[in-house]
Amino acid sequence: GTFFMQISYLRYSYLHWMITELESLLLKNKPGFHPVVDFDPLNEKLVHFDFTSANTELSISDVSDTTAFSQYINSKLNNAGAKFGIGGYNENRTLYRRSELFNGKEARSVHLGIDIWGPAGTKLYAPLGGVVHSFAFNDNFGDYGATLIIQHQLDRITFHTLYGHLSLHDIAGVNEGSYVIRGQEI
């Protein structure tokens, strides 16, 4: 699954100020968040992935082939004896060039979230309460697949978390506008 935060429909200068305020608010409230996955940092390893051009292990053919890319991820996790991998926020990812979805009219390559890779069937939890904003099956090549977006509010700041690459079963009983409580399995 993927943990993703995005603030929409704001001008750049306001967005820059808002992100700083949001980051500050998130840090202040961090002790009250529920973990997104069951992970014990004292006893389990975590692999940090870099999908910028600095990662010379990956070729364009590797990232263009979903099977090869998955094998790369799984190999890194297995070799490290790690259950989860994590990808960075604000990376300029060459990985996005594999899909026409990100190279179209509004091309982008900067990653606006934090990816968490784990075994299929890994339980995901809402880090804090919120309302189901939307859900969809985004089945374009390189897209999020089965996706759930939850809208949260802390103080007066509204933001969203996005969970992608879920199973279709995970979003089958979801209703827009329904409330999700902190720690609820999603």
N, C-alpha and C positions, 0 to 999 in steps of 0.2 A: 504494500500500500504506500501511498504517498501522502505526506503531510505538507500542506501548502497554504500559505496565507497571501491574500491579495486584497488591495483596497482599490476599488474601481471608481471611474468617473470623476477624477479629481485632476486639476491642473498640476503640472510638474512641480512648481514651487510650493504649492500647498501640500502635494503628495510628499515632498521631501521633509517638510515640517511634520507632517502627520506620521510618517514612518518613524521618525525619531520619538515622537510622543507615544506611538504604539509600542515600539521596542521598550521604552522605559516602563510603560504600563505592564507589558508582559513580564519583564524582569521583576517588577514589584510583586506581581501576583503568582510568580512561578511556584512557590511552595504549595499553592492550592491546586495546581494542575494534576490531573491523573495521568500516569504514563500512557502513551499511545499504544505501546506493545509491552508484553511481559519481558523485561530485560533487567538483569542484575549486573550493574556495572562493576561490582566488586569481584564477581566470579565468571563473567562472560566477556568474550572479546567482541569488538566491533571493528569492522573494516571500513576505512574511510576511502571512498571512491573519488577520483578526479576525472571529470569528463571534459576538461579543457584541452587545448592543443598541446599542453605540457605532458599529457599522457601519451607517450610514444608506443605503448603496448597495443593500443587499439588502432586498427586501420579503418578506412572508410568502408571496406567490404565487411569488416567485423560488425560495425554498428548498423550497417544496412541490412544485415541478415539477423532476424530476431532470434533464431536458434543459436547462431554463433555468439551473439551478444549475451544471451542467457547463459550459455556455456562459460563465457568469460566471467560473468558475475558469480556463478556457482563455483567455478574453479577457484576464484579468489577467496570466497567464503570458506570452502573446504580446506584449502591450503593453510588458511589462518586458524582453522578450527573455530570459526565464528558462525553464529546463528544469523546475525544481522549485519547488513552493510548500510552505510549512510552516505548520501551525496549532498554536496554543499549548496547553500543559498548564494545567489548572486554570481554563480559561475557563468562564464561565457562558454557555452557548451557547443563544441563542434558536432557532438552527437545529434543535435537537432537538425543538422543538414541532411540526415538520412530520410527525412519525410517531407514531401511537398506541402504537407499541412503547415509546417513552420516556415517554409520558403516562399509562400504565396504573397499576396498583396501586403499583408502586415507581417513580413518576415521578422523573426526574432530568434535570438540564440542565448539570451541571458536567462538563466534558470531562476524562477521566482518562488522557489520552495525548498523544502528539505525532503529528500527521498529517503525512504527506509525500505531496504530489500530484505525479505525474509522468506521462509518456506511457504508454499501454498497452504492455505488453511490457517495461517497465523491469525490469532484473535487480535482485533483492533478495538481500541476504546476511545471514547470522546474525552479529550483532555479537560474540557469544562462544558457546562450546560450550554444549550443553544437550540435553535430552530432549524429544521431541515429546510434549506434554501431551495435545493433542487437535486435531482438525480437523473442519470442518463446512461445509456450505453453508447459510448463514443468509439465506434469500431473502425475509424480510419487508421491507416498504417502509422504507427508512432504516436497514436493518441492514448488517452487515459483508460480506454476500455470501460468497464462498469465503474461509474463515478458517483460519489455522494459529496455534496457540499453542505456544510453546516454553518449557519450564521451565528456569531457570538457577539456579545456586547459586554465590555468592561468599562465601568464608569460611563462616559458618553461616547466612547469609541466603538464603532461596529467594524468587525472584520470577519473573514471567512476561513474555514479550514476545508481543504479538499482531500478526499481519499480516493485514489484511483487504482486501477488494476485489481479491483475487487472481483468476486465471482458474481455472475448474474443473480444467483440465489441470494446474495447479500443485499441486493437492492429490490428484490421482488416484492417485499411487503412494506416498503417505505412509502410514506405519504408526505408531500410538501406541506410545510407548516406544522408538522408534528414536533413536539418537544423532545429533545435528547438530554438526558441528565449526565452530569459529570461521572465518568467511569463506566457509562453504559457501553456494552459491547455493540459495535457497529459492524 
